Amino acid sequence: MLKENPEFFNFPQVKYFFDKLNLPADIISVKILQCIIEMQFKPHEKSLINIHKMAQKFENKSLKATEVAMYLETKGIEATEENVLMILNLLDDDDNEGEQKKRNNEFLKYLNHKTKTNKHWIFLPFEYKYFKNDTKKINAWGNIRVLIDKNKKKVEKIIFFCKNSRKKIKIVLYLLYGTRDKKSAKLIFCEKPNLNIIKKYHNSKLLKELLNTFFELSVKYDSELFEKNAFFDDISFETFSGDLA
């Protein structure tokens, strides 16, 4: 997770990149660069400057707003405040109803069919209603975000988020594709309220048993996962040359 004085500013090639694009050397610019590297896509310089200015307006959600804006850019959609706010509301589990919910779903259907990059995000909101002990009705809602490499025809990452009135869960699954015979994956998860050490162990074991049929799986619990990235990962800049085609 990015900090106020991240180590990335120690890399001269990062500072060179910011200077070249007229971006200030701050954590919003770092997040923009991380999104560019992961998606292998660089919007026009003017768009990047506008994204930076727009993200600042979201204050404590500035990094998530930056990710959402870059996500929209990969779709060829203008990252207006209104469009960014609509996606943020879905990410932050706002339980919209009525016309607002209908507009959100229509907007997502449109986005899921739009792409101008090889890396393609699909965003799937869901709602689930069930009964506990045949009497108590429980509503759960959330979303699934899937990153696909179109050229390789492979899923790279799945982010699962679900919430009900008592707790919320976030799971990030990375598909690593080792050898042809044995695919490997890395799973990171978190629950709120936070789990005690026994439940962490039990849930880690359960997830591993559920998915080990498909992958050689490593599982990790991260108590800060909800505060971390909406779409893109924090990426090391040690091998970054300072330029992108």
Contacts in CASP RR format, 6 or more apart in sequence:
PFRMAT RR
TARGET T0000
AUTHOR 0000-0000-0000
METHOD contacts of the structure
MODEL  1
MLKENPEFFNFPQVKYFFDKLNLPADIISVKILQCIIEMQFKPHEKSLIN
IHKMAQKFENKSLKATEVAMYLETKGIEATEENVLMILNLLDDDDNEGEQ
KKRNNEFLKYLNHKTKTNKHWIFLPFEYKYFKNDTKKINAWGNIRVLIDK
NKKKVEKIIFFCKNSRKKIKIVLYLLYGTRDKKSAKLIFCEKPNLNIIKK
YHNSKLLKELLNTFFELSVKYDSELFEKNAFFDDISFETFSGDLA
1 224 0 8 1.000
1 227 0 8 1.000
1 228 0 8 1.000
1 229 0 8 1.000
1 234 0 8 1.000
2 27 0 8 1.000
2 30 0 8 1.000
2 31 0 8 1.000
2 63 0 8 1.000
2 234 0 8 1.000
3 27 0 8 1.000
4 27 0 8 1.000
6 27 0 8 1.000
6 30 0 8 1.000
8 14 0 8 1.000
8 30 0 8 1.000
8 237 0 8 1.000
9 15 0 8 1.000
9 25 0 8 1.000
9 30 0 8 1.000
11 237 0 8 1.000
11 238 0 8 1.000
11 240 0 8 1.000
13 237 0 8 1.000
13 240 0 8 1.000
13 241 0 8 1.000
13 242 0 8 1.000
14 25 0 8 1.000
14 30 0 8 1.000
14 33 0 8 1.000
14 237 0 8 1.000
14 240 0 8 1.000
14 242 0 8 1.000
15 25 0 8 1.000
16 242 0 8 1.000
17 33 0 8 1.000
17 240 0 8 1.000
17 242 0 8 1.000
17 243 0 8 1.000
17 244 0 8 1.000
18 24 0 8 1.000
18 25 0 8 1.000
18 29 0 8 1.000
18 33 0 8 1.000
20 243 0 8 1.000
21 45 0 8 1.000
21 48 0 8 1.000
21 49 0 8 1.000
22 45 0 8 1.000
22 49 0 8 1.000
23 29 0 8 1.000
23 32 0 8 1.000
23 48 0 8 1.000
23 49 0 8 1.000
23 52 0 8 1.000
24 52 0 8 1.000
27 62 0 8 1.000
27 63 0 8 1.000
28 52 0 8 1.000
28 55 0 8 1.000
28 56 0 8 1.000
28 62 0 8 1.000
28 63 0 8 1.000
28 66 0 8 1.000
29 52 0 8 1.000
31 63 0 8 1.000
31 66 0 8 1.000
31 67 0 8 1.000
31 232 0 8 1.000
32 48 0 8 1.000
32 51 0 8 1.000
32 52 0 8 1.000
32 66 0 8 1.000
32 70 0 8 1.000
33 237 0 8 1.000
33 240 0 8 1.000
34 232 0 8 1.000
34 233 0 8 1.000
34 234 0 8 1.000
34 235 0 8 1.000
35 66 0 8 1.000
35 67 0 8 1.000
35 70 0 8 1.000
35 71 0 8 1.000
35 231 0 8 1.000
35 232 0 8 1.000
36 42 0 8 1.000
36 70 0 8 1.000
36 244 0 8 1.000
37 235 0 8 1.000
37 240 0 8 1.000
37 244 0 8 1.000
38 119 0 8 1.000
38 232 0 8 1.000
38 233 0 8 1.000
38 235 0 8 1.000
39 70 0 8 1.000
39 74 0 8 1.000
39 117 0 8 1.000
39 119 0 8 1.000
39 232 0 8 1.000
40 117 0 8 1.000
40 118 0 8 1.000
40 119 0 8 1.000
41 73 0 8 1.000
41 74 0 8 1.000
41 116 0 8 1.000
41 117 0 8 1.000
41 118 0 8 1.000
41 119 0 8 1.000
42 48 0 8 1.000
42 244 0 8 1.000
42 245 0 8 1.000
43 51 0 8 1.000
43 70 0 8 1.000
43 73 0 8 1.000
47 73 0 8 1.000
47 79 0 8 1.000
50 79 0 8 1.000
51 66 0 8 1.000
51 69 0 8 1.000
51 70 0 8 1.000
51 73 0 8 1.000
51 79 0 8 1.000
52 66 0 8 1.000
54 65 0 8 1.000
54 69 0 8 1.000
54 79 0 8 1.000
54 80 0 8 1.000
54 81 0 8 1.000
54 84 0 8 1.000
55 62 0 8 1.000
55 63 0 8 1.000
55 65 0 8 1.000
55 66 0 8 1.000
55 69 0 8 1.000
56 62 0 8 1.000
57 65 0 8 1.000
57 81 0 8 1.000
58 64 0 8 1.000
58 65 0 8 1.000
58 84 0 8 1.000
58 88 0 8 1.000
61 88 0 8 1.000
63 229 0 8 1.000
64 88 0 8 1.000
64 91 0 8 1.000
64 229 0 8 1.000
64 230 0 8 1.000
65 84 0 8 1.000
65 88 0 8 1.000
67 229 0 8 1.000
67 230 0 8 1.000
67 231 0 8 1.000
67 232 0 8 1.000
68 79 0 8 1.000
68 84 0 8 1.000
68 87 0 8 1.000
68 88 0 8 1.000
68 91 0 8 1.000
68 230 0 8 1.000
68 231 0 8 1.000
69 79 0 8 1.000
69 84 0 8 1.000
70 79 0 8 1.000
70 231 0 8 1.000
70 232 0 8 1.000
71 87 0 8 1.000
71 121 0 8 1.000
71 230 0 8 1.000
71 231 0 8 1.000
72 78 0 8 1.000
72 79 0 8 1.000
72 83 0 8 1.000
72 84 0 8 1.000
72 87 0 8 1.000
72 111 0 8 1.000
73 79 0 8 1.000
74 115 0 8 1.000
74 116 0 8 1.000
74 117 0 8 1.000
74 119 0 8 1.000
74 120 0 8 1.000
74 121 0 8 1.000
75 111 0 8 1.000
75 114 0 8 1.000
75 115 0 8 1.000
75 116 0 8 1.000
75 121 0 8 1.000
76 114 0 8 1.000
76 116 0 8 1.000
77 83 0 8 1.000
77 111 0 8 1.000
77 114 0 8 1.000
83 107 0 8 1.000
86 103 0 8 1.000
86 104 0 8 1.000
86 107 0 8 1.000
87 123 0 8 1.000
89 96 0 8 1.000
89 104 0 8 1.000
90 104 0 8 1.000
90 108 0 8 1.000
90 123 0 8 1.000
90 125 0 8 1.000
90 143 0 8 1.000
91 143 0 8 1.000
91 161 0 8 1.000
91 230 0 8 1.000
93 141 0 8 1.000
93 142 0 8 1.000
93 161 0 8 1.000
93 163 0 8 1.000
93 168 0 8 1.000
95 141 0 8 1.000
96 104 0 8 1.000
104 125 0 8 1.000
105 125 0 8 1.000
108 123 0 8 1.000
108 124 0 8 1.000
108 125 0 8 1.000
111 123 0 8 1.000
112 122 0 8 1.000
112 123 0 8 1.000
112 124 0 8 1.000
115 150 0 8 1.000
118 149 0 8 1.000
118 150 0 8 1.000
118 151 0 8 1.000
119 147 0 8 1.000
119 148 0 8 1.000
119 149 0 8 1.000
119 150 0 8 1.000
119 156 0 8 1.000
120 147 0 8 1.000
120 148 0 8 1.000
120 149 0 8 1.000
120 150 0 8 1.000
121 145 0 8 1.000
121 146 0 8 1.000
121 147 0 8 1.000
121 148 0 8 1.000
121 231 0 8 1.000
122 145 0 8 1.000
122 146 0 8 1.000
122 148 0 8 1.000
123 143 0 8 1.000
123 144 0 8 1.000
123 145 0 8 1.000
124 143 0 8 1.000
124 144 0 8 1.000
124 145 0 8 1.000
124 146 0 8 1.000
125 141 0 8 1.000
125 142 0 8 1.000
125 143 0 8 1.000
126 141 0 8 1.000
126 142 0 8 1.000
126 143 0 8 1.000
126 144 0 8 1.000
127 139 0 8 1.000
127 140 0 8 1.000
127 141 0 8 1.000
127 142 0 8 1.000
128 139 0 8 1.000
128 140 0 8 1.000
128 141 0 8 1.000
128 162 0 8 1.000
129 137 0 8 1.000
129 138 0 8 1.000
129 139 0 8 1.000
129 140 0 8 1.000
130 137 0 8 1.000
130 138 0 8 1.000
130 140 0 8 1.000
131 137 0 8 1.000
131 138 0 8 1.000
132 138 0 8 1.000
138 164 0 8 1.000
138 165 0 8 1.000
139 164 0 8 1.000
139 165 0 8 1.000
140 162 0 8 1.000
140 163 0 8 1.000
140 164 0 8 1.000
141 162 0 8 1.000
141 163 0 8 1.000
141 164 0 8 1.000
142 161 0 8 1.000
142 162 0 8 1.000
142 163 0 8 1.000
143 161 0 8 1.000
144 158 0 8 1.000
144 159 0 8 1.000
144 160 0 8 1.000
144 161 0 8 1.000
145 157 0 8 1.000
145 158 0 8 1.000
145 159 0 8 1.000
145 161 0 8 1.000
145 231 0 8 1.000
146 155 0 8 1.000
146 157 0 8 1.000
146 158 0 8 1.000
146 159 0 8 1.000
147 155 0 8 1.000
147 156 0 8 1.000
147 157 0 8 1.000
147 158 0 8 1.000
147 231 0 8 1.000
148 154 0 8 1.000
148 155 0 8 1.000
148 156 0 8 1.000
149 155 0 8 1.000
149 156 0 8 1.000
154 175 0 8 1.000
154 177 0 8 1.000
155 175 0 8 1.000
156 174 0 8 1.000
156 175 0 8 1.000
157 172 0 8 1.000
157 173 0 8 1.000
157 174 0 8 1.000
157 175 0 8 1.000
158 171 0 8 1.000
158 172 0 8 1.000
158 173 0 8 1.000
158 175 0 8 1.000
159 170 0 8 1.000
159 171 0 8 1.000
159 172 0 8 1.000
159 173 0 8 1.000
159 231 0 8 1.000
160 169 0 8 1.000
160 170 0 8 1.000
160 171 0 8 1.000
160 172 0 8 1.000
160 173 0 8 1.000
161 168 0 8 1.000
161 169 0 8 1.000
161 170 0 8 1.000
161 171 0 8 1.000
162 168 0 8 1.000
162 169 0 8 1.000
163 169 0 8 1.000
167 191 0 8 1.000
167 192 0 8 1.000
167 193 0 8 1.000
168 191 0 8 1.000
168 192 0 8 1.000
168 226 0 8 1.000
169 189 0 8 1.000
169 190 0 8 1.000
169 191 0 8 1.000
170 189 0 8 1.000
170 190 0 8 1.000
170 225 0 8 1.000
170 226 0 8 1.000
171 187 0 8 1.000
171 188 0 8 1.000
171 189 0 8 1.000
171 207 0 8 1.000
172 187 0 8 1.000
172 188 0 8 1.000
172 189 0 8 1.000
172 225 0 8 1.000
173 185 0 8 1.000
173 186 0 8 1.000
173 187 0 8 1.000
173 211 0 8 1.000
174 185 0 8 1.000
174 186 0 8 1.000
174 187 0 8 1.000
175 183 0 8 1.000
175 185 0 8 1.000
175 215 0 8 1.000
176 183 0 8 1.000
176 184 0 8 1.000
176 185 0 8 1.000
176 186 0 8 1.000
177 183 0 8 1.000
177 184 0 8 1.000
178 184 0 8 1.000
182 216 0 8 1.000
183 214 0 8 1.000
183 215 0 8 1.000
183 216 0 8 1.000
184 215 0 8 1.000
184 216 0 8 1.000
184 217 0 8 1.000
184 218 0 8 1.000
185 211 0 8 1.000
185 214 0 8 1.000
185 215 0 8 1.000
185 216 0 8 1.000
185 217 0 8 1.000
185 218 0 8 1.000
186 217 0 8 1.000
186 218 0 8 1.000
186 220 0 8 1.000
187 207 0 8 1.000
187 208 0 8 1.000
187 211 0 8 1.000
187 217 0 8 1.000
187 218 0 8 1.000
187 219 0 8 1.000
187 220 0 8 1.000
188 219 0 8 1.000
188 220 0 8 1.000
188 221 0 8 1.000
188 222 0 8 1.000
188 225 0 8 1.000
189 203 0 8 1.000
189 204 0 8 1.000
189 207 0 8 1.000
189 219 0 8 1.000
189 220 0 8 1.000
189 221 0 8 1.000
189 222 0 8 1.000
189 225 0 8 1.000
190 221 0 8 1.000
190 222 0 8 1.000
190 223 0 8 1.000
190 224 0 8 1.000
190 225 0 8 1.000
190 226 0 8 1.000
191 203 0 8 1.000
192 226 0 8 1.000
194 223 0 8 1.000
195 203 0 8 1.000
195 221 0 8 1.000
200 221 0 8 1.000
203 221 0 8 1.000
204 219 0 8 1.000
204 220 0 8 1.000
204 221 0 8 1.000
207 217 0 8 1.000
207 219 0 8 1.000
208 217 0 8 1.000
208 219 0 8 1.000
211 217 0 8 1.000
222 228 0 8 1.000
228 234 0 8 1.000
END
